[in-house]
Amino acid sequence: MDHFLYRDGALHAEDVAIADIARTVGTPFYVYSAATLTRHFRLFDEALSWAPSHLVCFAMKSLSNQAVLKLLGDLGAGMDVVSGGEYARARAAGVPGERIVFSGVGKTRTEMRAALEGGIRQFNLESEPEMEALNEVALSLGTVAPVTVRVNPDVDARTHEKIATGRKGDKFGIPIARASEVYARIAALPGLKAIGIDVHIGSQLTQLEPFEQAYLKVADLTERLRAEGHEITRLDLGGGLGIPYTRSNEAPPLPVEYGQLVERTLGHLGCEIEIEPGRLISGNAGLMVSQVIYVKEGESTRFLILDGAMNDLIRPAMYGAWHDIIPVAEAAPGVEQQLYDIVGPVCESGDTFAKGRALPPMASGDLVAFRSAGAYGAVMSSEYNTRPLIPEVLVQGDHFAVIRARPTFDEIIARDTIPEWL
Ligand SMILES: *Cc1c(COP(=O)(O)O)cnc(C)c1O
């Protein structure tokens, strides 16, 4: 559920008309709904309320604007970070170190040091060389780093090839069969303290079974490691719960059902539960709004050429992803729809958002909205073709604010330096 609805024929974000935002900030832009972000966070928080203690760590790689982090942080969210930059962003937004978990296969010593100095809840380790490196960094700072090991349970998440992460052969985690050996090694390293187990099998999962398979393996592993003398008190179960990208397809499981699955598979262990949802919190909390530049009648195809492009929202080009694309001015009842190929102005054919989409007759200047664009949208954008990063806007109730401004051409150009000797 989200808060983007038509009122009197005009698409709104909560109580603000999208067309009013477009008039103020220009197009294209991203707009997020604070009520939707809040609602999604709370659904997860409530779904884990059975656990002795729990923390919902927002996977901020999905949407990392400071305002969004502040909003979620103030609700009690932790953050799952995957780089030193994300760690710095989370701290700058006021999230305390004890609510930040550090994930990722390639953490550098510099990133480790910054997190240990600034405060960190735990590192999720993914390889033995990384263990050795973190041990050395922690010792050099005279501290002990709390860690979990990300295990690879060899489960197929049945999702898009590029975002499945829990199969043998994926670059993530340590094979679950080697866990005993790895935890024994950690116990021998004075700079590390193993506190739990981590698992994350992929993104945009639309069924519970892969989670169930993975979590049953984690339950077994918890008991095995405890029998071997390790204190396992925390389970980090990753993110990955999918969202509906079309309103017509079958509905993915709800957070409450996911929470029940976690309780059923892992509840008996008495562990603190952590999860790292990204997309389900941010995805349907955002739209990308774009304006029609031209309607071009091709030989066999009618093109809708927008001012938004693949550099602003890369998911269709990169993953073949579907976004519902809807008119900001609702079609009058009974109007006959037309089919459009919806494209951006970037100089490659990959800059196609959708083919053969039905929309009411559109004209230059009309606005369209891409639904489900809150996750992996703005964060993956670039300035390809020297197209400025597009603004981000946050709506709450009847007011809105620009939370990232569109840079000017001068600002973009000023980032380059021409060497003196040229
Ligand atoms: C990407 C990622 C997530 C979030 O995945 P979503 O599908 O957005 O929920 C969580 N944990 C880790 C380690 C990730 O890499």
The ligand as an SDF file (V2000), in Angstrom:
LIG
                    3D

 15 15  0  0  0  0  0  0  0  0999 V2000
   20.9310   -5.3710   -0.9330 C   0  0  0  0  0  0  0  0  0  0  0  0
   21.0330   -5.9530    0.4200 C   0  0  0  0  0  0  0  0  0  0  0  0
   19.9440   -5.8960    1.2890 C   0  0  0  0  0  0  0  0  0  0  0  0
   18.5970   -5.3070    0.9180 C   0  0  0  0  0  0  0  0  0  0  0  0
   17.9460   -6.0150   -0.0700 O   0  0  0  0  0  0  0  0  0  0  0  0
   16.4460   -5.6110   -0.4660 P   0  0  0  0  0  0  0  0  0  0  0  0
   16.0840   -6.5530   -1.5320 O   0  0  0  0  0  0  0  0  0  0  0  0
   16.4700   -4.2080   -0.9170 O   0  0  0  0  0  0  0  0  0  0  0  0
   15.6120   -5.7930    0.7630 O   0  0  0  0  0  0  0  0  0  0  0  0
   20.1190   -6.3830    2.5860 C   0  0  0  0  0  0  0  0  0  0  0  0
   21.2950   -6.9300    2.9820 N   0  0  0  0  0  0  0  0  0  0  0  0
   22.3570   -7.0120    2.1620 C   0  0  0  0  0  0  0  0  0  0  0  0
   23.6080   -7.6080    2.6650 C   0  0  0  0  0  0  0  0  0  0  0  0
   22.2640   -6.5300    0.8500 C   0  0  0  0  0  0  0  0  0  0  0  0
   23.3120   -6.6200    0.0380 O   0  0  0  0  0  0  0  0  0  0  0  0
  1  2  1  0
  2  3  1  0
  2 14  2  0
  3  4  1  0
  3 10  2  0
  4  5  1  0
  5  6  1  0
  6  7  2  0
  6  8  1  0
  6  9  1  0
 10 11  1  0
 11 12  2  0
 12 13  1  0
 12 14  1  0
 14 15  1  0
M  END
$$$$
